[in-house]
């Protein structure tokens, strides 16, 4: 190892919310960062196609360019921060940087979810550092614990709230803020939701993040498309209220666990008992539980959205890479051996279920429904009938744990009963 006392140069590609957050932290906390690393860490170049509009947002000594290739080719840049997102140009930038021997820090969850194992291998082959703490959990340290702090454990389960936008929406709905469209509009006005919120409300963002966590936690090659994914667009205030009466909150959870040599991975709205700490996680906060066979249950909590929160994670990675550069110790984190473990198909997932339906308010209805549940092996844990109106009653069932296909088959049979007006909603329950 050859130690160097030269300043470390950083190039930021993509100067949006996270890029500006990272730059601000590097600038404002420069003395503190230099003391931690042992040498100054300096932003040398920023690349963004809107460079002409952003001139006033960078200080003297920082070159602002439109062409990302200028950053890749600059001898003054040792660490490339890819913060543009997506898997098109971003993937090319990361590959070129690593192939050229430059270290990479990224917040790109989709890129990591789709190409993470390959990029980690490329980094190792070129003796480069490749860090991505900000790709999951905003400002929460979770990637480093999985790669380092919990490396001596066999991870058994990962469970968490990993999308701040949907958590804000569900929190507001639970507090009486209205239905999803009205709360979503408010979230957009506050800057918590994008103009196009599809990735958040449909669960795609959480699925990318779970892919990364499960791949690292289980050292398995998990593919995005293998993960069951359901968003919150079907959640209505009525179900949140009924869940509260039953002692549960409703959260969009990302869940992965080992099941008999396979990996079960899913993202969906979930009933969580109020006795569990994750039920009280509110607003844009995230919380991630990791269960290891040695350490037991651990919880990582903090802000999951915002430029400074994600920028904090980016800068933490930059500092770690800069330390490695100074010590001549880059590439010390080996690429995990990503095994092709089988992933449980959606039909074979097992869970408890909450289901709400509208039925004819007449004798024998419950027996007819129970019979159809029983025919598919679905055991009922609790039944609640709400007030009837004009001969129609609303009934809520909670089931015991059952295979997904059996439950769905039972619902299909129940939906065909003449006494059932509509199967309105179902949600999974995580105890």
Sine and cosine of phi, psi and omega as CSV:
sin_phi,cos_phi,sin_psi,cos_psi,sin_omega,cos_omega
0.00,0.00,0.73,-0.69,0.01,-1.00
-0.91,-0.43,0.91,-0.41,-0.01,-1.00
-0.98,0.19,0.61,-0.79,0.03,-1.00
-0.84,-0.55,0.56,-0.83,0.05,-1.00
-0.95,-0.31,0.20,0.98,0.00,-1.00
-0.97,0.23,0.57,-0.82,0.09,-1.00
-0.84,0.54,0.47,-0.88,0.02,-1.00
-0.98,-0.18,0.79,-0.61,-0.02,-1.00
-0.99,-0.12,0.68,-0.74,-0.03,-1.00
-0.88,-0.48,0.67,-0.74,0.12,-0.99
-0.86,-0.50,0.82,-0.58,-0.03,-1.00
-0.98,-0.22,0.83,-0.55,0.04,-1.00
-0.93,-0.36,0.93,-0.37,-0.10,-0.99
0.97,-0.23,0.96,-0.29,-0.11,-0.99
-0.90,-0.43,0.78,0.62,0.10,-1.00
-1.00,0.04,-0.51,-0.86,-0.07,-1.00
-0.86,0.51,-0.74,0.68,-0.04,-1.00
-0.96,0.29,-0.66,0.75,0.01,-1.00
-0.87,0.50,-0.70,0.72,0.02,-1.00
-0.93,0.37,-0.57,0.82,0.06,-1.00
-0.89,0.45,-0.71,0.71,0.01,-1.00
-0.90,0.43,-0.69,0.73,0.01,-1.00
-0.87,0.49,-0.69,0.72,-0.01,-1.00
-0.87,0.50,-0.68,0.73,0.00,-1.00
-0.92,0.39,-0.69,0.72,0.02,-1.00
-0.87,0.50,-0.61,0.79,-0.01,-1.00
-0.97,0.26,-0.78,0.62,-0.12,-0.99
-0.95,0.30,-0.50,0.87,-0.05,-1.00
-0.96,-0.28,0.37,0.93,-0.08,-1.00
-0.82,0.58,-0.70,0.71,0.00,-1.00
-0.89,0.46,-0.67,0.75,0.01,-1.00
-0.90,0.44,-0.70,0.72,-0.01,-1.00
-0.90,0.44,-0.67,0.74,0.01,-1.00
-0.88,0.48,-0.62,0.78,0.02,-1.00
-0.92,0.40,-0.60,0.80,-0.02,-1.00
-0.95,0.31,-0.60,0.80,-0.04,-1.00
-1.00,0.08,-0.59,0.81,-0.07,-1.00
0.97,-0.25,-0.20,0.98,0.07,-1.00
-0.58,-0.82,0.34,-0.94,0.05,-1.00
-0.90,0.43,0.58,-0.82,0.12,-0.99
-0.90,-0.43,0.91,-0.41,-0.19,-0.98
-0.86,-0.51,0.73,-0.68,0.16,-0.99
-0.97,0.25,0.90,-0.44,-0.05,-1.00
-0.99,-0.13,-0.52,0.86,-0.13,-0.99
-0.47,-0.88,0.59,-0.81,0.10,-1.00
-0.79,-0.61,0.76,-0.65,0.03,-1.00
-0.89,-0.46,0.78,-0.62,0.05,-1.00
-0.35,-0.94,0.65,-0.76,-0.02,-1.00
-0.91,0.42,-0.26,0.97,0.03,-1.00
-0.99,-0.17,0.47,0.88,-0.11,-0.99
-0.80,0.60,-0.62,0.79,-0.04,-1.00
-0.88,0.47,-0.49,0.87,-0.02,-1.00
-1.00,0.06,-0.26,0.97,-0.19,-0.98
-0.96,-0.28,0.11,0.99,-0.12,-0.99
-0.81,0.59,-0.58,0.82,-0.05,-1.00
-0.98,0.19,-0.03,1.00,-0.09,-1.00
-0.98,-0.18,0.00,1.00,0.08,-1.00
-0.85,-0.53,0.48,-0.88,-0.06,-1.00
-1.00,0.01,0.01,-1.00,0.04,-1.00
-0.89,0.45,0.56,-0.83,0.00,-1.00
1.00,0.01,-0.09,1.00,0.03,-1.00
-0.95,-0.30,0.86,-0.51,-0.01,-1.00
-1.00,0.07,0.80,-0.60,-0.02,-1.00
-0.96,-0.27,0.86,-0.50,-0.09,-1.00
-0.75,-0.66,0.27,-0.96,0.05,-1.00
-0.99,-0.12,-0.37,0.93,-0.11,-0.99
-0.99,-0.16,0.91,-0.42,0.00,-1.00
-0.88,0.48,-0.45,0.90,-0.02,-1.00
-0.89,0.46,-0.46,0.89,0.04,-1.00
-0.88,0.48,-0.60,0.80,0.03,-1.00
-0.93,0.38,-0.70,0.72,-0.04,-1.00
-0.90,0.44,-0.52,0.85,-0.08,-1.00
-1.00,-0.04,-0.15,0.99,-0.08,-1.00
-0.96,0.28,0.81,-0.58,0.05,-1.00
-0.95,0.32,-0.22,0.98,0.00,-1.00
-1.00,0.07,-0.11,0.99,-0.04,-1.00
-0.95,-0.31,0.89,-0.45,0.08,-1.00
-0.98,-0.17,-0.45,0.89,-0.03,-1.00
-0.87,-0.49,0.85,-0.52,0.04,-1.00
-0.98,-0.18,0.83,-0.55,0.07,-1.00
-0.98,-0.21,0.94,-0.34,0.03,-1.00
-1.00,-0.03,0.93,-0.37,-0.08,-1.00
-0.74,-0.67,0.52,0.85,0.01,-1.00
-0.99,-0.14,-0.40,0.91,0.05,-1.00
0.99,0.10,0.16,-0.99,0.02,-1.00
0.99,0.16,-0.02,-1.00,-0.06,-1.00
-0.85,-0.52,0.19,0.98,0.03,-1.00
-1.00,0.00,-0.99,-0.15,-0.01,-1.00
-0.86,0.51,-0.59,0.81,-0.02,-1.00
-0.87,0.50,-0.67,0.74,0.00,-1.00
-0.89,0.45,-0.66,0.75,0.03,-1.00
-0.89,0.45,-0.67,0.74,0.00,-1.00
-0.88,0.48,-0.74,0.68,-0.04,-1.00
-0.90,0.43,-0.69,0.72,-0.01,-1.00
-0.90,0.44,-0.71,0.71,-0.01,-1.00
-0.90,0.43,-0.65,0.76,0.00,-1.00
-0.88,0.47,-0.76,0.65,-0.02,-1.00
-0.90,0.44,-0.65,0.76,0.00,-1.00
-0.91,0.42,-0.47,0.88,0.01,-1.00
-1.00,0.04,0.05,1.00,0.03,-1.00
1.00,0.10,0.25,0.97,0.06,-1.00
-1.00,-0.07,0.55,-0.83,0.01,-1.00
-0.99,0.12,0.50,-0.86,-0.12,-0.99
-0.79,-0.61,0.71,-0.71,0.18,-0.98
-0.85,-0.53,0.73,-0.68,-0.04,-1.00
-0.62,-0.79,0.38,-0.93,0.12,-0.99
-0.90,-0.43,0.28,0.96,-0.20,-0.98
-0.99,0.10,1.00,-0.07,-0.07,-1.00
-0.91,0.41,-0.65,0.76,-0.01,-1.00
-0.91,0.41,-0.67,0.74,0.02,-1.00
-0.88,0.48,-0.71,0.70,0.01,-1.00
-0.91,0.42,-0.63,0.78,-0.02,-1.00
-0.91,0.41,-0.59,0.81,-0.10,-1.00
-1.00,-0.06,-0.51,0.86,-0.11,-0.99
-0.75,-0.66,0.20,0.98,-0.09,-1.00
-0.79,0.62,-0.81,0.59,-0.04,-1.00
-0.85,0.53,-0.66,0.75,-0.01,-1.00
-0.91,0.42,-0.66,0.75,-0.02,-1.00
-0.94,0.34,-0.61,0.79,0.07,-1.00
-0.89,0.46,-0.63,0.77,0.04,-1.00
-0.91,0.41,-0.67,0.75,0.02,-1.00
-0.89,0.46,-0.65,0.76,0.03,-1.00
-0.88,0.47,-0.69,0.72,-0.01,-1.00
-0.90,0.43,-0.66,0.75,-0.01,-1.00
-0.89,0.46,-0.49,0.87,-0.04,-1.00
-0.98,-0.22,0.15,0.99,0.04,-1.00
0.91,0.42,0.51,0.86,-0.07,-1.00
-0.95,-0.30,0.39,-0.92,0.17,-0.99
-1.00,0.03,0.63,-0.78,0.04,-1.00
-0.67,-0.74,0.96,-0.29,-0.11,-0.99
-0.86,-0.51,0.54,-0.84,-0.13,-0.99
-0.46,-0.89,0.65,0.76,-0.03,-1.00
-0.83,0.56,-0.62,0.79,-0.09,-1.00
-0.97,0.25,-0.04,1.00,-0.02,-1.00
-0.96,0.29,-0.35,0.94,0.00,-1.00
-0.68,-0.73,0.75,-0.66,0.18,-0.98
0.99,0.12,0.17,0.99,0.03,-1.00
0.85,0.52,-0.90,-0.44,-0.03,-1.00
-1.00,0.06,0.05,1.00,-0.03,-1.00
-0.99,0.14,0.79,-0.61,0.15,-0.99
-0.95,0.31,0.91,-0.42,0.04,-1.00
-0.68,-0.73,-0.55,0.83,0.01,-1.00
-0.93,0.37,-0.74,0.67,0.00,-1.00
-0.87,0.49,-0.70,0.71,0.09,-1.00
-0.84,0.54,-0.63,0.78,0.01,-1.00
-0.94,0.35,-0.61,0.79,-0.05,-1.00
-0.99,0.15,-0.45,0.89,-0.12,-0.99
-0.81,-0.59,-0.91,0.43,-0.16,-0.99
-0.87,0.49,-0.58,0.81,-0.02,-1.00
-0.96,-0.28,0.26,0.97,-0.09,-1.00
-0.88,0.47,-0.42,0.91,0.01,-1.00
-0.99,0.14,-0.02,1.00,-0.02,-1.00
-0.98,-0.17,0.44,-0.90,0.29,-0.96
-1.00,-0.03,0.95,-0.31,-0.02,-1.00
-0.95,0.32,0.79,-0.61,-0.04,-1.00
-0.98,-0.21,-0.53,0.85,-0.08,-1.00
-0.44,-0.90,0.60,-0.80,0.15,-0.99
-0.78,-0.63,0.77,-0.64,-0.05,-1.00
-0.56,-0.83,0.74,-0.68,0.02,-1.00
-0.08,-1.00,0.17,-0.98,0.18,-0.98
-1.00,-0.09,0.92,-0.40,-0.11,-0.99
-0.85,-0.52,0.15,0.99,0.04,-1.00
-0.77,-0.64,0.93,-0.38,-0.07,-1.00
-0.93,0.36,-0.54,0.84,-0.03,-1.00
-0.89,0.45,-0.78,0.63,-0.03,-1.00
-0.93,0.37,-0.54,0.84,0.03,-1.00
-0.93,0.38,-0.61,0.79,0.07,-1.00
-0.88,0.47,-0.70,0.71,-0.03,-1.00
-0.89,0.46,-0.75,0.66,-0.03,-1.00
-0.92,0.40,-0.58,0.81,0.06,-1.00
-0.89,0.45,-0.71,0.71,-0.01,-1.00
-0.92,0.40,-0.65,0.76,0.04,-1.00
-0.89,0.45,-0.65,0.76,0.00,-1.00
-0.92,0.40,-0.45,0.89,0.00,-1.00
-1.00,0.03,0.14,0.99,0.03,-1.00
1.00,0.04,0.36,0.93,-0.05,-1.00
-0.98,0.22,-0.07,1.00,0.02,-1.00
0.89,-0.45,-0.19,-0.98,-0.01,-1.00
-1.00,0.10,0.04,-1.00,-0.11,-0.99
-0.87,0.49,-0.73,0.69,-0.01,-1.00
-0.84,0.53,-0.66,0.75,-0.04,-1.00
-0.94,0.33,-0.64,0.77,0.01,-1.00
-0.95,0.32,-0.59,0.80,0.05,-1.00
-0.88,0.48,-0.67,0.74,0.02,-1.00
-0.86,0.50,-0.68,0.74,0.04,-1.00
-0.89,0.45,-0.66,0.75,0.00,-1.00
-0.89,0.45,-0.61,0.79,0.04,-1.00
-0.92,0.40,-0.65,0.76,0.01,-1.00
-0.90,0.43,-0.51,0.86,0.00,-1.00
-1.00,0.06,-0.09,1.00,-0.01,-1.00
0.99,0.10,0.20,0.98,0.02,-1.00
-1.00,0.05,-0.27,0.96,-0.01,-1.00
-0.75,-0.66,0.56,-0.83,0.02,-1.00
-0.95,0.30,0.30,-0.95,0.09,-1.00
-0.85,0.53,-0.63,0.78,0.15,-0.99
-0.96,-0.29,0.98,-0.19,-0.12,-0.99
-1.00,0.03,0.20,0.98,-0.14,-0.99
-0.80,0.60,-0.76,0.65,-0.05,-1.00
-0.84,0.54,-0.55,0.83,-0.01,-1.00
-0.99,0.17,-0.85,0.53,-0.16,-0.99
-0.95,0.32,-0.38,0.93,0.05,-1.00
-1.00,0.01,-0.04,1.00,0.07,-1.00
1.00,0.04,0.03,1.00,-0.08,-1.00
-0.92,0.40,-0.65,0.76,0.03,-1.00
-0.86,0.51,-0.72,0.69,0.01,-1.00
-0.90,0.43,-0.56,0.83,0.01,-1.00
-0.92,0.39,-0.66,0.75,0.07,-1.00
-0.85,0.53,-0.73,0.69,-0.07,-1.00
-0.91,0.40,-0.63,0.77,0.04,-1.00
-0.92,0.40,-0.58,0.81,0.05,-1.00
-0.85,0.53,-0.70,0.71,0.01,-1.00
-0.91,0.42,-0.76,0.65,-0.04,-1.00
-0.88,0.47,-0.70,0.71,-0.03,-1.00
-0.93,0.38,-0.63,0.77,0.01,-1.00
-0.88,0.47,-0.70,0.71,0.00,-1.00
-0.96,0.29,-0.67,0.74,-0.07,-1.00
-0.92,0.39,-0.62,0.78,-0.07,-1.00
-0.97,-0.24,0.02,1.00,-0.06,-1.00
0.77,0.64,0.73,0.69,-0.07,-1.00
-0.79,-0.61,0.48,-0.88,0.04,-1.00
-1.00,0.05,1.00,-0.03,0.01,-1.00
-0.99,-0.10,0.76,-0.64,0.01,-1.00
-0.98,-0.21,0.60,-0.80,-0.07,-1.00
-0.78,0.62,-0.70,0.71,-0.10,-1.00
-0.94,0.35,-0.22,0.98,0.01,-1.00
-0.99,0.16,-0.18,0.98,-0.11,-0.99
-1.00,-0.09,0.83,-0.55,0.11,-0.99
-0.85,0.53,0.76,-0.64,-0.09,-1.00
-0.68,-0.73,0.87,-0.48,0.09,-1.00
-0.72,-0.69,0.73,-0.69,-0.02,-1.00
-1.00,-0.02,-0.28,-0.96,-0.09,-1.00
-0.97,-0.24,0.15,0.99,-0.10,-1.00
-0.90,0.43,-0.36,0.93,0.02,-1.00
-1.00,-0.06,-0.01,1.00,-0.03,-1.00
-0.99,0.14,0.78,-0.63,-0.01,-1.00
-0.86,-0.51,0.40,-0.92,-0.01,-1.00
-0.82,0.58,-0.54,0.84,-0.01,-1.00
-0.86,0.52,-0.70,0.71,0.00,-1.00
-0.94,0.34,-0.58,0.82,0.06,-1.00
-0.89,0.45,-0.64,0.77,0.00,-1.00
-0.93,0.37,-0.70,0.71,0.02,-1.00
-0.90,0.44,-0.63,0.78,0.04,-1.00
-0.88,0.48,-0.66,0.76,0.03,-1.00
-0.87,0.50,-0.68,0.73,0.01,-1.00
-0.87,0.49,-0.49,0.87,-0.01,-1.00
-1.00,0.03,-0.07,1.00,0.03,-1.00
1.00,-0.09,0.39,0.92,-0.05,-1.00
-0.78,-0.62,0.49,-0.87,0.24,-0.97
-0.97,-0.22,0.27,-0.96,0.01,-1.00
-0.92,-0.39,0.83,-0.56,-0.01,-1.00
-0.72,-0.69,0.54,-0.84,0.18,-0.98
-0.99,0.14,0.93,-0.36,-0.05,-1.00
-0.95,-0.30,0.57,-0.82,0.22,-0.98
-0.96,-0.28,0.83,-0.56,-0.13,-0.99
-0.76,-0.65,0.76,-0.65,0.12,-0.99
-0.62,-0.79,0.65,-0.76,0.00,-1.00
-0.38,-0.92,0.35,-0.94,0.08,-1.00
-0.99,0.14,0.71,-0.71,0.03,-1.00
-0.66,-0.75,0.98,-0.21,0.08,-1.00
0.78,0.63,0.77,0.63,0.06,-1.00
0.99,0.14,0.02,1.00,0.04,-1.00
-0.87,-0.50,0.18,-0.98,0.04,-1.00
-0.93,-0.37,0.82,-0.58,0.12,-0.99
-0.98,-0.19,0.81,-0.58,-0.05,-1.00
-0.66,-0.75,0.77,-0.64,-0.07,-1.00
-0.39,-0.92,0.49,-0.87,0.08,-1.00
-0.77,-0.63,0.80,-0.59,-0.01,-1.00
-0.14,-0.99,0.34,-0.94,0.14,-0.99
-0.89,0.45,0.64,-0.77,-0.16,-0.99
-0.62,-0.78,0.63,-0.77,0.18,-0.98
-0.99,0.16,0.83,-0.56,-0.01,-1.00
-0.85,-0.52,0.79,-0.62,-0.02,-1.00
-0.88,0.47,0.62,-0.79,0.00,-1.00
-0.88,0.47,-0.32,0.95,0.03,-1.00
-0.95,0.30,-0.26,0.97,-0.01,-1.00
-1.00,-0.02,0.72,-0.69,-0.05,-1.00
-0.82,0.57,-0.50,0.87,-0.08,-1.00
-0.93,0.37,-0.36,0.93,0.01,-1.00
-0.93,0.38,-0.39,0.92,-0.04,-1.00
-1.00,-0.10,0.05,1.00,0.02,-1.00
-0.96,0.28,0.89,-0.46,-0.17,-0.98
-0.88,-0.47,0.22,-0.98,0.09,-1.00
0.89,0.45,-0.59,-0.80,-0.04,-1.00
-1.00,0.07,0.13,0.99,-0.01,-1.00
-0.93,0.36,0.48,-0.88,0.11,-0.99
-0.92,-0.40,0.39,-0.92,0.12,-0.99
-0.51,-0.86,0.74,-0.67,-0.06,-1.00
-0.78,-0.63,0.82,-0.58,0.08,-1.00
-0.99,-0.16,0.73,-0.68,0.11,-0.99
-0.80,-0.60,0.80,-0.60,0.02,-1.00
-0.95,-0.33,0.87,-0.49,0.06,-1.00
-0.94,-0.34,0.44,-0.90,-0.07,-1.00
-0.94,0.34,-0.32,0.95,0.03,-1.00
-0.98,-0.18,-0.74,0.67,-0.11,-0.99
-0.99,0.14,-0.39,0.92,-0.08,-1.00
0.99,0.11,-0.58,-0.82,-0.04,-1.00
-1.00,0.08,0.75,-0.67,0.13,-0.99
-0.80,-0.60,0.50,-0.87,-0.01,-1.00
-0.76,-0.65,0.72,-0.69,0.04,-1.00
-0.88,-0.47,0.84,-0.54,-0.15,-0.99
-0.74,-0.67,0.59,-0.81,0.09,-1.00
0.27,-0.96,-0.09,-1.00,-0.03,-1.00
-0.93,0.38,0.78,-0.63,-0.05,-1.00
-0.98,-0.19,0.04,1.00,-0.03,-1.00
-0.53,-0.85,0.33,-0.94,0.04,-1.00
0.91,-0.42,0.58,-0.82,-0.06,-1.00
-0.88,0.47,-0.68,0.74,-0.02,-1.00
-0.96,0.28,-0.56,0.83,0.03,-1.00
-0.90,0.43,-0.79,0.62,0.02,-1.00
-0.92,0.38,-0.61,0.79,0.04,-1.00
-0.88,0.48,-0.57,0.82,0.06,-1.00
-0.87,0.49,-0.68,0.74,0.02,-1.00
-0.92,0.39,-0.64,0.77,0.04,-1.00
-0.87,0.49,-0.73,0.68,-0.03,-1.00
-0.92,0.40,-0.58,0.81,0.08,-1.00
-0.85,0.53,-0.67,0.75,0.06,-1.00
-0.91,0.41,-0.67,0.74,0.01,-1.00
-0.86,0.52,-0.69,0.72,0.01,-1.00
-0.88,0.48,-0.69,0.72,-0.01,-1.00
-0.89,0.45,-0.68,0.73,0.03,-1.00
-0.91,0.42,-0.67,0.74,0.01,-1.00
-0.88,0.48,-0.64,0.77,0.07,-1.00
-0.87,0.50,-0.69,0.72,0.00,-1.00
-0.90,0.44,-0.65,0.76,0.03,-1.00
-0.87,0.49,-0.73,0.69,-0.03,-1.00
-0.89,0.45,-0.59,0.80,-0.04,-1.00
-1.00,0.06,-0.08,1.00,-0.07,-1.00
0.92,0.39,0.57,0.82,-0.12,-0.99
-0.84,-0.55,0.49,0.87,-0.02,-1.00
-0.94,0.35,0.46,-0.89,0.02,-1.00
0.98,0.21,0.27,0.96,-0.06,-1.00
-0.97,0.24,-0.39,0.92,0.07,-1.00
-0.99,0.11,0.95,-0.31,-0.05,-1.00
-0.95,0.32,0.45,-0.89,0.08,-1.00
-0.95,0.33,0.79,-0.62,0.04,-1.00
-0.88,0.47,0.39,-0.92,0.12,-0.99
-1.00,0.09,0.97,-0.23,-0.05,-1.00
-1.00,0.10,0.96,-0.29,-0.03,-1.00
-1.00,0.09,0.43,-0.90,0.05,-1.00
-1.00,0.00,0.96,0.28,0.05,-1.00
-0.98,0.21,0.61,-0.79,0.02,-1.00
-0.92,0.39,0.61,-0.79,0.04,-1.00
-0.97,-0.24,0.72,-0.69,-0.03,-1.00
-0.89,0.46,0.82,-0.57,0.05,-1.00
-0.90,0.44,0.49,-0.87,-0.01,-1.00
-0.79,0.62,-0.62,0.79,-0.02,-1.00
-0.89,0.46,-0.43,0.90,-0.09,-1.00
-0.99,-0.12,-0.01,1.00,0.07,-1.00
-0.89,0.45,0.60,-0.80,0.07,-1.00
-0.90,-0.44,0.66,-0.75,-0.01,-1.00
-0.32,-0.95,0.18,-0.98,0.24,-0.97
-1.00,-0.04,0.38,-0.92,-0.08,-1.00
-0.71,-0.70,0.57,-0.82,0.21,-0.98
-0.96,-0.29,0.74,-0.67,0.04,-1.00
-0.66,-0.75,0.69,-0.73,0.01,-1.00
-0.87,-0.49,0.72,-0.69,0.02,-1.00
-0.60,-0.80,0.42,-0.91,0.08,-1.00
-0.97,-0.23,0.78,-0.62,-0.11,-0.99
-0.69,-0.72,0.29,-0.96,0.12,-0.99
-0.91,0.40,0.74,-0.67,-0.01,-1.00
-1.00,0.08,1.00,0.04,-0.08,-1.00
-0.47,-0.88,0.37,-0.93,0.03,-1.00
-0.87,0.49,0.58,-0.81,0.09,-1.00
1.00,0.02,-0.14,0.99,-0.04,-1.00
-0.92,0.40,-0.74,0.67,-0.01,-1.00
-0.87,0.49,-0.63,0.78,0.00,-1.00
-0.90,0.44,-0.64,0.76,0.00,-1.00
-0.91,0.42,-0.67,0.74,0.01,-1.00
-0.93,0.36,-0.68,0.73,0.01,-1.00
-0.87,0.49,-0.58,0.81,0.02,-1.00
-0.89,0.45,-0.66,0.75,0.00,-1.00
-0.94,0.34,-0.63,0.77,0.10,-0.99
-0.86,0.52,-0.73,0.68,-0.04,-1.00
-0.89,0.46,-0.57,0.82,-0.01,-1.00
-0.89,0.45,-0.43,0.90,0.01,-1.00
-0.97,-0.24,0.17,0.99,0.06,-1.00
0.98,0.21,0.36,0.93,0.01,-1.00
-1.00,-0.06,0.87,-0.49,-0.02,-1.00
-0.99,-0.10,0.76,-0.65,-0.05,-1.00
-1.00,0.00,0.78,-0.62,0.01,-1.00
-1.00,-0.06,-0.55,0.83,-0.04,-1.00
-0.37,-0.93,0.52,-0.86,0.06,-1.00
-0.73,-0.69,0.73,-0.68,0.06,-1.00
-0.77,-0.64,0.79,-0.61,0.08,-1.00
-0.96,-0.27,0.79,-0.61,0.03,-1.00
-1.00,0.01,0.10,-1.00,-0.03,-1.00
-0.86,0.51,0.65,-0.76,0.03,-1.00
-1.00,0.02,0.37,-0.93,0.01,-1.00
-0.56,-0.83,0.85,-0.52,0.01,-1.00
0.80,0.60,0.69,0.72,0.10,-1.00
0.99,0.17,0.13,0.99,0.02,-1.00
-0.86,-0.51,0.75,-0.66,0.00,-1.00
-0.90,-0.44,0.44,-0.90,0.07,-1.00
-0.95,-0.30,0.77,-0.64,-0.05,-1.00
-0.84,-0.55,0.68,-0.73,0.07,-1.00
-0.91,-0.43,0.76,-0.64,0.07,-1.00
-0.91,-0.41,0.62,-0.79,0.25,-0.97
-0.90,-0.44,0.76,-0.64,-0.02,-1.00
-0.98,-0.20,0.26,-0.97,0.25,-0.97
-0.98,0.18,0.09,-1.00,-0.02,-1.00
-0.89,0.46,0.70,-0.72,-0.06,-1.00
-0.46,-0.89,0.38,-0.93,0.05,-1.00
-0.93,0.38,0.65,-0.76,-0.07,-1.00
-0.82,0.57,-0.72,0.69,-0.06,-1.00
-0.90,0.44,-0.63,0.78,0.02,-1.00
-0.89,0.47,-0.68,0.73,0.01,-1.00
-0.90,0.44,-0.73,0.68,-0.03,-1.00
-0.91,0.42,-0.62,0.78,0.04,-1.00
-0.89,0.45,-0.64,0.77,0.03,-1.00
-0.90,0.44,-0.68,0.73,0.02,-1.00
-0.89,0.46,-0.61,0.79,0.02,-1.00
-0.90,0.44,-0.66,0.75,0.03,-1.00
-0.92,0.40,-0.66,0.75,-0.02,-1.00
-0.91,0.41,-0.63,0.78,0.01,-1.00
-0.88,0.47,-0.34,0.94,-0.01,-1.00
-1.00,-0.01,-0.12,0.99,0.02,-1.00
-0.93,0.36,0.63,-0.77,-0.02,-1.00
-0.92,0.40,-0.40,0.92,-0.04,-1.00
-1.00,0.06,-0.08,1.00,0.00,-1.00
-0.97,-0.23,0.91,-0.41,0.02,-1.00
-0.97,0.26,-0.66,0.75,-0.01,-1.00
-0.25,-0.97,0.69,-0.72,0.24,-0.97
-1.00,0.06,0.96,-0.29,-0.21,-0.98
-0.99,0.16,-0.65,0.76,-0.09,-1.00
-0.24,-0.97,0.46,-0.89,0.23,-0.97
-0.62,-0.79,0.54,-0.84,0.03,-1.00
-0.68,-0.73,0.54,-0.84,0.04,-1.00
-0.99,0.13,0.42,-0.91,-0.04,-1.00
-0.88,-0.48,0.77,-0.64,0.04,-1.00
-0.89,-0.45,0.91,-0.42,-0.03,-1.00
-1.00,0.01,0.00,0.00,0.00,0.00
